[in-house]
Amino acid sequence: MRETHDKLVRDGVPDVIRANGETPELERVSGAEYRERLHEKLDAAVAEFHDDPSAAELADVRAVLDAVERSGSE
């Protein structure tokens, strides 16, 4: 069964998929499209933090903010 996820990849997720004997299909994005996806991810991370105001969720928000900051230099 094939699953499709239109998501930014982090935390070695493709390696986990490979370890399960599957082959991930990846598409690299950059520039404006990358920044747009980061903003979408930030919205989702903040919403998750509101639902579960834990240190782990806050760390996810911080990680996305760090990526947004780094993407400004592209």
Secondary structure, DSSP 8 states (H G I E B T S, - for coil): ----------TTHHHHHHHTT---------HHHHHHHHHHHHHHHHHHHHHS--HHHHHHHHHHHHHHHHHTT-
